[in-house]
Amino acid sequence: MNRLVELKKSVASLYASKLPTRADWADWLYDNHVIVAAEFAEILAKRHGANIELSVAASLLHDVADATMSRFDPTHAKESLKISRKLLNQAGYSDKDMAIVVDDAIRYHSCHDGEMPQSIEGKVLATADSYAHLKTDFYIFAANQLGKSLEELKNWTLKKIERDINDKCFFDDAREELMPDYLMIKELFSR
Ligand SMILES: [Fe+2]
């Protein structure tokens, strides 16, 4: 079987296994964030000459610990790397592929504290993640899920969209494309 098809199946079945410890919104995230990010990654990889298969694989796995734990668990990022390595290995990906997909793209996709992906596939993933945040109802759904006060929610969203547009968006044409969405969300959550 094609290794990307096998990977997609194993990611889908991990989310579908509905582990009791997983994030409450894991099902929604799989359908409305993970798959959406993978679709954007495919478009961006074609546009910017990245490896399409590795860019899509990274997107499918980038938040995979949502299937096993809360997003706010301090070990979430580490767990995503661990599960990613396991599923990629099972699907037949090489150490060289994992160096790009896991050790660069997934590891640095949040672009926290100035830590940025170096590979083109990592840049595609970070940008695709921004598309999936800014071009969908992600922030509306999050508002309904996070159990934060209105002020906390506004601050959380306003901080996150700044990272989406300024740090995670690696291509000028993508930033231009996302700017109206960013400005709209910023205006709404600044009221
Ligand atoms: Fe994400």
Backbone and ligand atoms as CSV (ligand in chain L), in Angstrom:
chain,resi,resn,atom,element,x,y,z
A,1,MET,N,N,0.851,-1.207,0.000
A,1,MET,CA,C,0.000,0.000,0.000
A,1,MET,C,C,0.881,1.250,0.000
A,2,ASN,N,N,0.437,2.251,-0.692
A,2,ASN,CA,C,1.128,3.538,-0.669
A,2,ASN,C,C,1.308,3.997,0.786
A,3,ARG,N,N,2.529,4.455,1.112
A,3,ARG,CA,C,2.790,4.735,2.537
A,3,ARG,C,C,1.990,5.921,3.077
A,4,LEU,N,N,1.678,6.901,2.213
A,4,LEU,CA,C,0.857,8.025,2.696
A,4,LEU,C,C,-0.579,7.578,2.981
A,5,VAL,N,N,-1.076,6.657,2.145
A,5,VAL,CA,C,-2.431,6.117,2.360
A,5,VAL,C,C,-2.456,5.353,3.691
A,6,GLU,N,N,-1.387,4.574,3.924
A,6,GLU,CA,C,-1.319,3.804,5.165
A,6,GLU,C,C,-1.229,4.741,6.380
A,7,LEU,N,N,-0.425,5.786,6.244
A,7,LEU,CA,C,-0.289,6.748,7.345
A,7,LEU,C,C,-1.641,7.417,7.638
A,8,LYS,N,N,-2.325,7.822,6.569
A,8,LYS,CA,C,-3.615,8.500,6.744
A,8,LYS,C,C,-4.605,7.584,7.473
A,9,LYS,N,N,-4.579,6.298,7.109
A,9,LYS,CA,C,-5.475,5.326,7.765
A,9,LYS,C,C,-5.140,5.198,9.241
A,10,SER,N,N,-3.838,5.123,9.559
A,10,SER,CA,C,-3.485,4.917,10.965
A,10,SER,C,C,-3.771,6.168,11.799
A,11,VAL,N,N,-3.607,7.351,11.218
A,11,VAL,CA,C,-3.947,8.580,11.958
A,11,VAL,C,C,-5.464,8.614,12.187
A,12,ALA,N,N,-6.230,8.311,11.136
A,12,ALA,CA,C,-7.696,8.327,11.252
A,12,ALA,C,C,-8.157,7.330,12.311
A,13,SER,N,N,-7.539,6.144,12.334
A,13,SER,CA,C,-8.033,5.157,13.299
A,13,SER,C,C,-7.607,5.498,14.724
A,14,LEU,N,N,-6.483,6.195,14.887
A,14,LEU,CA,C,-6.104,6.636,16.242
A,14,LEU,C,C,-7.124,7.659,16.769
A,15,TYR,N,N,-7.504,8.626,15.927
A,15,TYR,CA,C,-8.525,9.600,16.353
A,15,TYR,C,C,-9.857,8.883,16.610
A,16,ALA,N,N,-10.181,7.928,15.725
A,16,ALA,CA,C,-11.475,7.232,15.842
A,16,ALA,C,C,-11.533,6.303,17.047
A,17,SER,N,N,-10.378,5.973,17.630
A,17,SER,CA,C,-10.388,5.037,18.765
A,17,SER,C,C,-10.950,5.685,20.025
A,18,LYS,N,N,-11.126,7.021,19.994
A,18,LYS,CA,C,-11.794,7.748,21.084
A,18,LYS,C,C,-11.253,7.389,22.466
A,19,LEU,N,N,-9.949,7.494,22.646
A,19,LEU,CA,C,-9.336,7.219,23.944
A,19,LEU,C,C,-9.936,8.164,24.993
A,20,PRO,N,N,-10.240,7.648,26.181
A,20,PRO,CA,C,-10.899,8.494,27.188
A,20,PRO,C,C,-10.039,9.683,27.639
A,21,THR,N,N,-8.730,9.581,27.433
A,21,THR,CA,C,-7.823,10.663,27.879
A,21,THR,C,C,-7.663,11.769,26.844
A,22,ARG,N,N,-8.261,11.615,25.673
A,22,ARG,CA,C,-7.987,12.546,24.572
A,22,ARG,C,C,-8.655,13.915,24.782
A,23,ALA,N,N,-8.276,14.869,23.912
A,23,ALA,CA,C,-8.891,16.193,23.933
A,23,ALA,C,C,-10.380,16.062,23.608
A,24,ASP,N,N,-11.210,16.863,24.304
A,24,ASP,CA,C,-12.665,16.776,24.098
A,24,ASP,C,C,-13.044,17.054,22.647
A,25,TRP,N,N,-12.308,17.941,22.020
A,25,TRP,CA,C,-12.680,18.370,20.665
A,25,TRP,C,C,-11.849,17.664,19.597
A,26,ALA,N,N,-11.286,16.472,19.942
A,26,ALA,CA,C,-10.410,15.761,19.001
A,26,ALA,C,C,-11.116,15.413,17.683
A,27,ASP,N,N,-12.376,14.982,17.754
A,27,ASP,CA,C,-13.095,14.615,16.522
A,27,ASP,C,C,-13.242,15.827,15.608
A,28,TRP,N,N,-13.648,16.945,16.234
A,28,TRP,CA,C,-13.824,18.174,15.448
A,28,TRP,C,C,-12.475,18.584,14.844
A,29,LEU,N,N,-11.427,18.513,15.663
A,29,LEU,CA,C,-10.097,18.917,15.184
A,29,LEU,C,C,-9.633,18.051,14.017
A,30,TYR,N,N,-9.903,16.762,14.086
A,30,TYR,CA,C,-9.462,15.890,12.986
A,30,TYR,C,C,-10.132,16.320,11.674
A,31,ASP,N,N,-11.455,16.440,11.705
A,31,ASP,CA,C,-12.190,16.762,10.470
A,31,ASP,C,C,-11.974,18.200,10.011
A,32,ASN,N,N,-11.900,19.124,10.949
A,32,ASN,CA,C,-11.941,20.545,10.591
A,32,ASN,C,C,-10.612,21.270,10.715
A,33,HIS,N,N,-9.637,20.605,11.295
A,33,HIS,CA,C,-8.325,21.252,11.383
A,33,HIS,C,C,-7.224,20.413,10.716
A,34,VAL,N,N,-7.105,19.151,11.119
A,34,VAL,CA,C,-6.024,18.307,10.598
A,34,VAL,C,C,-6.169,18.082,9.091
A,35,ILE,N,N,-7.344,17.655,8.674
A,35,ILE,CA,C,-7.576,17.388,7.255
A,35,ILE,C,C,-7.499,18.686,6.442
A,36,VAL,N,N,-8.006,19.765,7.013
A,36,VAL,CA,C,-7.961,21.066,6.328
A,36,VAL,C,C,-6.505,21.523,6.170
A,37,ALA,N,N,-5.713,21.379,7.234
A,37,ALA,CA,C,-4.284,21.768,7.158
A,37,ALA,C,C,-3.573,20.925,6.092
A,38,ALA,N,N,-3.913,19.650,6.021
A,38,ALA,CA,C,-3.276,18.767,5.021
A,38,ALA,C,C,-3.648,19.208,3.597
A,39,GLU,N,N,-4.899,19.643,3.408
A,39,GLU,CA,C,-5.309,20.124,2.077
A,39,GLU,C,C,-4.556,21.398,1.704
A,40,PHE,N,N,-4.443,22.312,2.647
A,40,PHE,CA,C,-3.687,23.542,2.367
A,40,PHE,C,C,-2.209,23.213,2.129
A,41,ALA,N,N,-1.670,22.260,2.895
A,41,ALA,CA,C,-0.248,21.897,2.741
A,41,ALA,C,C,0.017,21.369,1.331
A,42,GLU,N,N,-0.923,20.607,0.813
A,42,GLU,CA,C,-0.735,20.069,-0.540
A,42,GLU,C,C,-0.662,21.215,-1.563
A,43,ILE,N,N,-1.559,22.161,-1.431
A,43,ILE,CA,C,-1.575,23.316,-2.352
A,43,ILE,C,C,-0.271,24.118,-2.215
A,44,LEU,N,N,0.111,24.393,-0.969
A,44,LEU,CA,C,1.310,25.218,-0.729
A,44,LEU,C,C,2.584,24.491,-1.170
A,45,ALA,N,N,2.627,23.177,-0.942
A,45,ALA,CA,C,3.816,22.410,-1.342
A,45,ALA,C,C,3.992,22.457,-2.861
A,46,LYS,N,N,2.884,22.328,-3.587
A,46,LYS,CA,C,2.946,22.405,-5.058
A,46,LYS,C,C,3.418,23.795,-5.474
A,47,ARG,N,N,2.874,24.807,-4.838
A,47,ARG,CA,C,3.171,26.189,-5.204
A,47,ARG,C,C,4.628,26.567,-4.916
A,48,HIS,N,N,5.190,25.988,-3.862
A,48,HIS,CA,C,6.530,26.434,-3.434
A,48,HIS,C,C,7.608,25.367,-3.600
A,49,GLY,N,N,7.299,24.315,-4.322
A,49,GLY,CA,C,8.311,23.318,-4.656
A,49,GLY,C,C,8.771,22.446,-3.501
A,50,ALA,N,N,7.916,22.250,-2.498
A,50,ALA,CA,C,8.259,21.346,-1.393
A,50,ALA,C,C,7.854,19.917,-1.760
A,51,ASN,N,N,8.359,18.950,-1.017
A,51,ASN,CA,C,7.945,17.565,-1.215
A,51,ASN,C,C,6.484,17.439,-0.732
A,52,ILE,N,N,5.594,17.104,-1.664
A,52,ILE,CA,C,4.157,17.098,-1.343
A,52,ILE,C,C,3.827,16.017,-0.313
A,53,GLU,N,N,4.361,14.823,-0.528
A,53,GLU,CA,C,4.036,13.707,0.371
A,53,GLU,C,C,4.476,14.010,1.809
A,54,LEU,N,N,5.702,14.520,1.963
A,54,LEU,CA,C,6.198,14.787,3.320
A,54,LEU,C,C,5.451,15.961,3.960
A,55,SER,N,N,5.064,16.933,3.157
A,55,SER,CA,C,4.316,18.085,3.685
A,55,SER,C,C,2.932,17.629,4.180
A,56,VAL,N,N,2.293,16.759,3.403
A,56,VAL,CA,C,0.967,16.255,3.801
A,56,VAL,C,C,1.097,15.342,5.025
A,57,ALA,N,N,2.118,14.489,5.033
A,57,ALA,CA,C,2.333,13.591,6.181
A,57,ALA,C,C,2.523,14.415,7.457
A,58,ALA,N,N,3.337,15.459,7.368
A,58,ALA,CA,C,3.588,16.310,8.548
A,58,ALA,C,C,2.289,16.952,9.030
A,59,SER,N,N,1.447,17.382,8.092
A,59,SER,CA,C,0.180,18.032,8.472
A,59,SER,C,C,-0.761,17.052,9.163
A,60,LEU,N,N,-0.819,15.831,8.647
A,60,LEU,CA,C,-1.709,14.824,9.251
A,60,LEU,C,C,-1.308,14.530,10.701
A,61,LEU,N,N,0.002,14.670,10.976
A,61,LEU,CA,C,0.515,14.281,12.290
A,61,LEU,C,C,0.762,15.453,13.240
A,62,HIS,N,N,0.643,16.692,12.759
A,62,HIS,CA,C,1.226,17.794,13.533
A,62,HIS,C,C,0.606,18.001,14.912
A,63,ASP,N,N,-0.665,17.622,15.093
A,63,ASP,CA,C,-1.326,17.776,16.400
A,63,ASP,C,C,-1.791,16.414,16.922
A,64,VAL,N,N,-1.122,15.336,16.529
A,64,VAL,CA,C,-1.693,13.989,16.717
A,64,VAL,C,C,-1.921,13.613,18.185
A,65,ALA,N,N,-1.194,14.247,19.112
A,65,ALA,CA,C,-1.434,13.928,20.530
A,65,ALA,C,C,-2.830,14.351,20.985
A,66,ASP,N,N,-3.546,15.187,20.172
A,66,ASP,CA,C,-4.947,15.490,20.497
A,66,ASP,C,C,-5.778,14.211,20.612
A,67,ALA,N,N,-5.347,13.164,19.920
A,67,ALA,CA,C,-6.085,11.892,19.958
A,67,ALA,C,C,-5.848,11.125,21.257
A,68,THR,N,N,-4.858,11.568,22.047
A,68,THR,CA,C,-4.556,10.825,23.280
A,68,THR,C,C,-4.624,11.676,24.541
A,69,MET,N,N,-4.525,13.013,24.410
A,69,MET,CA,C,-4.490,13.856,25.618
A,69,MET,C,C,-4.995,15.272,25.322
A,70,SER,N,N,-5.193,16.042,26.390
A,70,SER,CA,C,-5.616,17.440,26.209
A,70,SER,C,C,-4.501,18.239,25.553
A,71,ARG,N,N,-4.911,19.199,24.749
A,71,ARG,CA,C,-3.968,20.090,24.075
A,71,ARG,C,C,-3.154,20.905,25.086
A,72,PHE,N,N,-3.692,21.063,26.293
A,72,PHE,CA,C,-3.018,21.901,27.297
A,72,PHE,C,C,-2.161,21.074,28.258
A,73,ASP,N,N,-2.060,19.767,28.007
A,73,ASP,CA,C,-1.133,18.933,28.775
A,73,ASP,C,C,0.288,19.361,28.394
A,74,PRO,N,N,1.155,19.592,29.405
A,74,PRO,CA,C,2.514,20.071,29.085
A,74,PRO,C,C,3.342,19.094,28.248
A,75,THR,N,N,2.932,17.822,28.203
A,75,THR,CA,C,3.702,16.847,27.409
A,75,THR,C,C,3.124,16.657,25.992
A,76,HIS,N,N,2.115,17.480,25.640
A,76,HIS,CA,C,1.412,17.294,24.370
A,76,HIS,C,C,2.355,17.319,23.159
A,77,ALA,N,N,3.239,18.319,23.107
A,77,ALA,CA,C,4.111,18.467,21.928
A,77,ALA,C,C,5.058,17.265,21.811
A,78,LYS,N,N,5.598,16.854,22.943
A,78,LYS,CA,C,6.524,15.706,22.960
A,78,LYS,C,C,5.811,14.436,22.514
A,79,GLU,N,N,4.576,14.279,23.007
A,79,GLU,CA,C,3.782,13.095,22.671
A,79,GLU,C,C,3.462,13.066,21.166
A,80,SER,N,N,3.199,14.233,20.584
A,80,SER,CA,C,2.941,14.281,19.138
A,80,SER,C,C,4.167,13.790,18.366
A,81,LEU,N,N,5.351,14.184,18.808
A,81,LEU,CA,C,6.580,13.744,18.122
A,81,LEU,C,C,6.735,12.233,18.240
A,82,LYS,N,N,6.461,11.727,19.435
A,82,LYS,CA,C,6.627,10.287,19.684
A,82,LYS,C,C,5.656,9.454,18.831
A,83,ILE,N,N,4.384,9.853,18.844
A,83,ILE,CA,C,3.384,9.107,18.059
A,83,ILE,C,C,3.711,9.229,16.567
A,84,SER,N,N,4.121,10.416,16.141
A,84,SER,CA,C,4.442,10.631,14.721
A,84,SER,C,C,5.530,9.682,14.264
A,85,ARG,N,N,6.579,9.601,15.069
A,85,ARG,CA,C,7.698,8.722,14.729
A,85,ARG,C,C,7.216,7.274,14.588
A,86,LYS,N,N,6.368,6.859,15.530
A,86,LYS,CA,C,5.866,5.478,15.522
A,86,LYS,C,C,5.022,5.203,14.262
A,87,LEU,N,N,4.090,6.112,13.965
A,87,LEU,CA,C,3.201,5.881,12.820
A,87,LEU,C,C,3.952,5.982,11.485
A,88,LEU,N,N,4.911,6.889,11.410
A,88,LEU,CA,C,5.698,7.020,10.170
A,88,LEU,C,C,6.539,5.764,9.958
A,89,ASN,N,N,7.109,5.290,11.037
A,89,ASN,CA,C,7.925,4.080,10.969
A,89,ASN,C,C,7.082,2.889,10.494
A,90,GLN,N,N,5.892,2.757,11.063
A,90,GLN,CA,C,4.998,1.655,10.669
A,90,GLN,C,C,4.595,1.745,9.199
A,91,ALA,N,N,4.473,2.978,8.705
A,91,ALA,CA,C,4.050,3.154,7.308
A,91,ALA,C,C,5.222,3.034,6.328
A,92,GLY,N,N,6.439,2.897,6.860
A,92,GLY,CA,C,7.587,2.657,5.985
A,92,GLY,C,C,8.430,3.878,5.652
A,93,TYR,N,N,8.261,4.960,6.397
A,93,TYR,CA,C,9.086,6.163,6.143
A,93,TYR,C,C,10.491,5.957,6.718
A,94,SER,N,N,11.477,6.570,6.053
A,94,SER,CA,C,12.882,6.389,6.440
A,94,SER,C,C,13.292,7.386,7.525
A,95,ASP,N,N,14.474,7.164,8.094
A,95,ASP,CA,C,15.014,8.098,9.088
A,95,ASP,C,C,15.190,9.485,8.473
A,96,LYS,N,N,15.579,9.500,7.200
A,96,LYS,CA,C,15.783,10.776,6.509
A,96,LYS,C,C,14.448,11.543,6.384
A,97,ASP,N,N,13.376,10.797,6.072
A,97,ASP,CA,C,12.043,11.425,6.005
A,97,ASP,C,C,11.654,11.970,7.379
A,98,MET,N,N,11.939,11.164,8.417
A,98,MET,CA,C,11.528,11.566,9.773
A,98,MET,C,C,12.297,12.783,10.255
A,99,ALA,N,N,13.543,12.926,9.789
A,99,ALA,CA,C,14.334,14.106,10.171
A,99,ALA,C,C,13.622,15.371,9.677
A,100,ILE,N,N,13.004,15.290,8.506
A,100,ILE,CA,C,12.281,16.455,7.971
A,100,ILE,C,C,10.908,16.582,8.635
A,101,VAL,N,N,10.148,15.470,8.606
A,101,VAL,CA,C,8.748,15.520,9.051
A,101,VAL,C,C,8.629,15.747,10.563
A,102,VAL,N,N,9.399,14.967,11.341
A,102,VAL,CA,C,9.243,15.031,12.799
A,102,VAL,C,C,10.185,16.058,13.423
A,103,ASP,N,N,11.489,15.898,13.125
A,103,ASP,CA,C,12.492,16.695,13.862
A,103,ASP,C,C,12.544,18.147,13.415
A,104,ASP,N,N,11.991,18.438,12.254
A,104,ASP,CA,C,11.943,19.840,11.843
A,104,ASP,C,C,10.491,20.335,11.751
A,105,ALA,N,N,9.712,19.758,10.813
A,105,ALA,CA,C,8.377,20.320,10.522
A,105,ALA,C,C,7.450,20.296,11.751
A,106,ILE,N,N,7.234,19.117,12.320
A,106,ILE,CA,C,6.266,19.034,13.426
A,106,ILE,C,C,6.840,19.719,14.674
A,107,ARG,N,N,8.116,19.460,14.925
A,107,ARG,CA,C,8.735,20.009,16.131
A,107,ARG,C,C,8.647,21.541,16.201
A,108,TYR,N,N,8.826,22.191,15.072
A,108,TYR,CA,C,8.886,23.664,15.100
A,108,TYR,C,C,7.660,24.338,14.487
A,109,HIS,N,N,6.572,23.576,14.250
A,109,HIS,CA,C,5.452,24.168,13.505
A,109,HIS,C,C,4.756,25.309,14.250
A,110,SER,N,N,4.889,25.343,15.591
A,110,SER,CA,C,4.211,26.411,16.342
A,110,SER,C,C,4.987,27.715,16.299
A,111,CYS,N,N,6.257,27.649,15.911
A,111,CYS,CA,C,7.106,28.848,15.797
A,111,CYS,C,C,7.114,29.654,17.099
A,112,HIS,N,N,7.192,28.922,18.210
A,112,HIS,CA,C,7.269,29.547,19.535
A,112,HIS,C,C,8.676,30.050,19.793
A,113,ASP,N,N,8.776,31.164,20.490
A,113,ASP,CA,C,10.064,31.662,20.998
A,113,ASP,C,C,11.155,31.704,19.929
A,114,GLY,N,N,10.779,32.101,18.741
A,114,GLY,CA,C,11.780,32.255,17.683
A,114,GLY,C,C,12.338,30.944,17.139
A,115,GLU,N,N,11.751,29.804,17.542
A,115,GLU,CA,C,12.224,28.516,17.003
A,115,GLU,C,C,11.448,28.206,15.732
A,116,MET,N,N,12.116,28.279,14.597
A,116,MET,CA,C,11.441,28.166,13.302
A,116,MET,C,C,11.876,26.913,12.545
A,117,PRO,N,N,10.959,26.345,11.767
A,117,PRO,CA,C,11.365,25.230,10.902
A,117,PRO,C,C,12.346,25.712,9.832
A,118,GLN,N,N,13.278,24.853,9.477
A,118,GLN,CA,C,14.280,25.218,8.466
A,118,GLN,C,C,13.948,24.619,7.095
A,119,SER,N,N,13.291,23.458,7.092
A,119,SER,CA,C,13.004,22.796,5.814
A,119,SER,C,C,11.834,23.490,5.122
A,120,ILE,N,N,11.783,23.360,3.807
A,120,ILE,CA,C,10.665,23.949,3.057
A,120,ILE,C,C,9.343,23.260,3.451
A,121,GLU,N,N,9.434,21.945,3.765
A,121,GLU,CA,C,8.216,21.223,4.180
A,121,GLU,C,C,7.742,21.743,5.544
A,122,GLY,N,N,8.691,22.074,6.422
A,122,GLY,CA,C,8.334,22.651,7.726
A,122,GLY,C,C,7.682,24.015,7.558
A,123,LYS,N,N,8.190,24.796,6.621
A,123,LYS,CA,C,7.602,26.117,6.362
A,123,LYS,C,C,6.197,25.963,5.777
A,124,VAL,N,N,6.033,24.957,4.926
A,124,VAL,CA,C,4.704,24.671,4.363
A,124,VAL,C,C,3.735,24.277,5.482
A,125,LEU,N,N,4.177,23.410,6.400
A,125,LEU,CA,C,3.282,22.991,7.490
A,125,LEU,C,C,2.873,24.181,8.359
A,126,ALA,N,N,3.834,24.987,8.778
A,126,ALA,CA,C,3.499,26.127,9.649
A,126,ALA,C,C,2.509,27.056,8.948
A,127,THR,N,N,2.737,27.288,7.655
A,127,THR,CA,C,1.849,28.179,6.897
A,127,THR,C,C,0.469,27.537,6.723
A,128,ALA,N,N,0.448,26.242,6.441
A,128,ALA,CA,C,-0.831,25.535,6.279
A,128,ALA,C,C,-1.627,25.552,7.583
A,129,ASP,N,N,-0.930,25.462,8.711
A,129,ASP,CA,C,-1.589,25.525,10.021
A,129,ASP,C,C,-2.251,26.901,10.190
A,130,SER,N,N,-1.561,27.949,9.758
A,130,SER,CA,C,-2.145,29.299,9.816
A,130,SER,C,C,-3.387,29.410,8.935
A,131,TYR,N,N,-3.312,28.852,7.738
A,131,TYR,CA,C,-4.496,28.849,6.858
A,131,TYR,C,C,-5.662,28.157,7.568
A,132,ALA,N,N,-5.360,27.002,8.178
A,132,ALA,CA,C,-6.427,26.233,8.827
A,132,ALA,C,C,-6.993,26.970,10.038
A,133,HIS,N,N,-6.203,27.854,10.654
A,133,HIS,CA,C,-6.729,28.674,11.753
A,133,HIS,C,C,-7.537,29.864,11.233
A,134,LEU,N,N,-6.972,30.559,10.240
A,134,LEU,CA,C,-7.529,31.866,9.847
A,134,LEU,C,C,-8.644,31.762,8.802
A,135,LYS,N,N,-8.640,30.684,8.005
A,135,LYS,CA,C,-9.628,30.595,6.914
A,135,LYS,C,C,-10.823,29.709,7.261
A,136,THR,N,N,-10.930,29.302,8.521
A,136,THR,CA,C,-12.057,28.445,8.910
A,136,THR,C,C,-12.726,29.048,10.152
A,137,ASP,N,N,-13.666,28.292,10.752
A,137,ASP,CA,C,-14.292,28.744,11.993
A,137,ASP,C,C,-13.529,28.228,13.226
A,138,PHE,N,N,-12.227,27.937,13.049
A,138,PHE,CA,C,-11.404,27.410,14.147
A,138,PHE,C,C,-11.526,28.255,15.423
A,139,TYR,N,N,-11.388,29.584,15.289
A,139,TYR,CA,C,-11.386,30.424,16.503
A,139,TYR,C,C,-12.778,30.523,17.125
A,140,ILE,N,N,-13.818,30.389,16.321
A,140,ILE,CA,C,-15.181,30.391,16.876
A,140,ILE,C,C,-15.408,29.099,17.649
A,141,PHE,N,N,-14.971,27.992,17.042
A,141,PHE,CA,C,-15.149,26.707,17.720
A,141,PHE,C,C,-14.338,26.677,19.014
A,142,ALA,N,N,-13.090,27.167,18.943
A,142,ALA,CA,C,-12.223,27.189,20.127
A,142,ALA,C,C,-12.875,28.007,21.238
A,143,ALA,N,N,-13.508,29.113,20.862
A,143,ALA,CA,C,-14.154,29.982,21.844
A,143,ALA,C,C,-15.203,29.213,22.634
A,144,ASN,N,N,-15.839,28.292,21.957
A,144,ASN,CA,C,-16.914,27.512,22.552
A,144,ASN,C,C,-16.387,26.335,23.389
A,145,GLN,N,N,-15.107,26.007,23.232
A,145,GLN,CA,C,-14.552,24.796,23.821
A,145,GLN,C,C,-13.639,25.021,25.022
A,146,LEU,N,N,-12.993,26.185,25.052
A,146,LEU,CA,C,-11.849,26.327,25.945
A,146,LEU,C,C,-12.189,26.647,27.395
A,147,GLY,N,N,-13.431,27.006,27.676
A,147,GLY,CA,C,-13.812,27.278,29.054
A,147,GLY,C,C,-13.064,28.460,29.659
A,148,LYS,N,N,-12.698,29.426,28.813
A,148,LYS,CA,C,-11.996,30.608,29.316
A,148,LYS,C,C,-13.002,31.744,29.516
A,149,SER,N,N,-12.620,32.741,30.319
A,149,SER,CA,C,-13.463,33.931,30.430
A,149,SER,C,C,-13.369,34.684,29.103
A,150,LEU,N,N,-14.304,35.615,28.894
A,150,LEU,CA,C,-14.323,36.350,27.624
A,150,LEU,C,C,-13.001,37.091,27.403
A,151,GLU,N,N,-12.495,37.733,28.451
A,151,GLU,CA,C,-11.238,38.481,28.317
A,151,GLU,C,C,-10.069,37.550,28.004
A,152,GLU,N,N,-10.016,36.418,28.710
A,152,GLU,CA,C,-8.929,35.446,28.462
A,152,GLU,C,C,-8.997,34.927,27.027
A,153,LEU,N,N,-10.226,34.678,26.590
A,153,LEU,CA,C,-10.420,34.153,25.245
A,153,LEU,C,C,-9.977,35.167,24.182
A,154,LYS,N,N,-10.340,36.428,24.387
A,154,LYS,CA,C,-9.921,37.474,23.439
A,154,LYS,C,C,-8.394,37.555,23.405
A,155,ASN,N,N,-7.771,37.565,24.582
A,155,ASN,CA,C,-6.299,37.661,24.631
A,155,ASN,C,C,-5.642,36.454,23.968
A,156,TRP,N,N,-6.169,35.261,24.245
A,156,TRP,CA,C,-5.610,34.022,23.677
A,156,TRP,C,C,-5.679,34.077,22.158
A,157,THR,N,N,-6.868,34.475,21.650
A,157,THR,CA,C,-7.058,34.515,20.200
A,157,THR,C,C,-6.190,35.597,19.550
A,158,LEU,N,N,-6.183,36.785,20.144
A,158,LEU,CA,C,-5.415,37.893,19.548
A,158,LEU,C,C,-3.921,37.567,19.505
A,159,LYS,N,N,-3.438,36.871,20.523
A,159,LYS,CA,C,-2.022,36.479,20.551
A,159,LYS,C,C,-1.745,35.426,19.481
A,160,LYS,N,N,-2.665,34.479,19.370
A,160,LYS,CA,C,-2.467,33.361,18.438
A,160,LYS,C,C,-2.542,33.831,16.972
A,161,ILE,N,N,-3.440,34.763,16.673
A,161,ILE,CA,C,-3.522,35.216,15.269
A,161,ILE,C,C,-2.299,36.058,14.887
A,162,GLU,N,N,-1.674,36.728,15.876
A,162,GLU,CA,C,-0.432,37.450,15.564
A,162,GLU,C,C,0.647,36.463,15.146
A,163,ARG,N,N,0.720,35.343,15.870
A,163,ARG,CA,C,1.710,34.313,15.516
A,163,ARG,C,C,1.377,33.711,14.154
A,164,ASP,N,N,0.065,33.504,13.904
A,164,ASP,CA,C,-0.353,32.949,12.606
A,164,ASP,C,C,0.149,33.816,11.452
A,165,ILE,N,N,-0.070,35.114,11.553
A,165,ILE,CA,C,0.234,35.975,10.402
A,165,ILE,C,C,1.705,36.405,10.366
A,166,ASN,N,N,2.316,36.602,11.539
A,166,ASN,CA,C,3.680,37.152,11.552
A,166,ASN,C,C,4.776,36.091,11.585
A,167,ASP,N,N,4.565,35.017,12.331
A,167,ASP,CA,C,5.652,34.049,12.531
A,167,ASP,C,C,5.477,32.781,11.702
A,168,LYS,N,N,4.220,32.335,11.538
A,168,LYS,CA,C,4.003,31.017,10.935
A,168,LYS,C,C,3.789,31.072,9.430
A,169,CYS,N,N,3.623,32.270,8.928
A,169,CYS,CA,C,3.315,32.419,7.520
A,169,CYS,C,C,4.620,32.733,6.779
A,170,PHE,N,N,5.176,31.763,6.073
A,170,PHE,CA,C,6.531,31.889,5.538
A,170,PHE,C,C,6.596,32.422,4.106
A,171,PHE,N,N,5.434,32.629,3.482
A,171,PHE,CA,C,5.450,33.022,2.079
A,171,PHE,C,C,4.647,34.321,1.908
A,172,ASP,N,N,5.221,35.254,1.154
A,172,ASP,CA,C,4.584,36.570,1.001
A,172,ASP,C,C,3.190,36.464,0.394
A,173,ASP,N,N,3.043,35.567,-0.620
A,173,ASP,CA,C,1.721,35.459,-1.257
A,173,ASP,C,C,0.695,34.882,-0.277
A,174,ALA,N,N,1.153,33.996,0.609
A,174,ALA,CA,C,0.241,33.415,1.605
A,174,ALA,C,C,-0.183,34.492,2.599
A,175,ARG,N,N,0.779,35.315,3.019
A,175,ARG,CA,C,0.441,36.368,3.984
A,175,ARG,C,C,-0.590,37.330,3.375
A,176,GLU,N,N,-0.385,37.628,2.119
A,176,GLU,CA,C,-1.318,38.522,1.434
A,176,GLU,C,C,-2.718,37.895,1.377
A,177,GLU,N,N,-2.727,36.598,1.113
A,177,GLU,CA,C,-4.002,35.883,1.001
A,177,GLU,C,C,-4.723,35.794,2.357
A,178,LEU,N,N,-3.942,35.679,3.438
A,178,LEU,CA,C,-4.539,35.519,4.766
A,178,LEU,C,C,-4.874,36.841,5.456
A,179,MET,N,N,-4.305,37.934,4.951
A,179,MET,CA,C,-4.446,39.223,5.638
A,179,MET,C,C,-5.903,39.619,5.901
A,180,PRO,N,N,-6.820,39.510,4.912
A,180,PRO,CA,C,-8.210,39.901,5.198
A,180,PRO,C,C,-8.850,39.056,6.307
A,181,ASP,N,N,-8.498,37.769,6.360
A,181,ASP,CA,C,-9.058,36.893,7.404
A,181,ASP,C,C,-8.516,37.291,8.782
A,182,TYR,N,N,-7.200,37.536,8.821
A,182,TYR,CA,C,-6.551,37.973,10.062
A,182,TYR,C,C,-7.184,39.274,10.562
A,183,LEU,N,N,-7.368,40.240,9.657
A,183,LEU,CA,C,-7.901,41.546,10.063
A,183,LEU,C,C,-9.344,41.426,10.561
A,184,MET,N,N,-10.103,40.540,9.908
A,184,MET,CA,C,-11.500,40.340,10.307
A,184,MET,C,C,-11.578,39.744,11.725
A,185,ILE,N,N,-10.757,38.725,11.983
A,185,ILE,CA,C,-10.777,38.083,13.309
A,185,ILE,C,C,-10.260,39.066,14.364
A,186,LYS,N,N,-9.224,39.819,13.998
A,186,LYS,CA,C,-8.658,40.788,14.929
A,186,LYS,C,C,-9.696,41.845,15.330
A,187,GLU,N,N,-10.424,42.300,14.337
A,187,GLU,CA,C,-11.454,43.319,14.585
A,187,GLU,C,C,-12.530,42.748,15.517
A,188,LEU,N,N,-12.963,41.536,15.236
A,188,LEU,CA,C,-14.029,40.939,16.038
A,188,LEU,C,C,-13.598,40.709,17.499
A,189,PHE,N,N,-12.397,40.171,17.670
A,189,PHE,CA,C,-11.958,39.827,19.026
A,189,PHE,C,C,-11.354,41.022,19.766
A,190,SER,N,N,-11.311,42.191,19.115
A,190,SER,CA,C,-10.819,43.408,19.785
A,190,SER,C,C,-11.987,44.240,20.318
A,191,ARG,N,N,-13.202,43.810,20.115
A,191,ARG,CA,C,-14.355,44.625,20.529
A,191,ARG,C,C,-14.545,44.601,22.029
L,1,LIG,FE,FE,-2.598,22.839,14.098
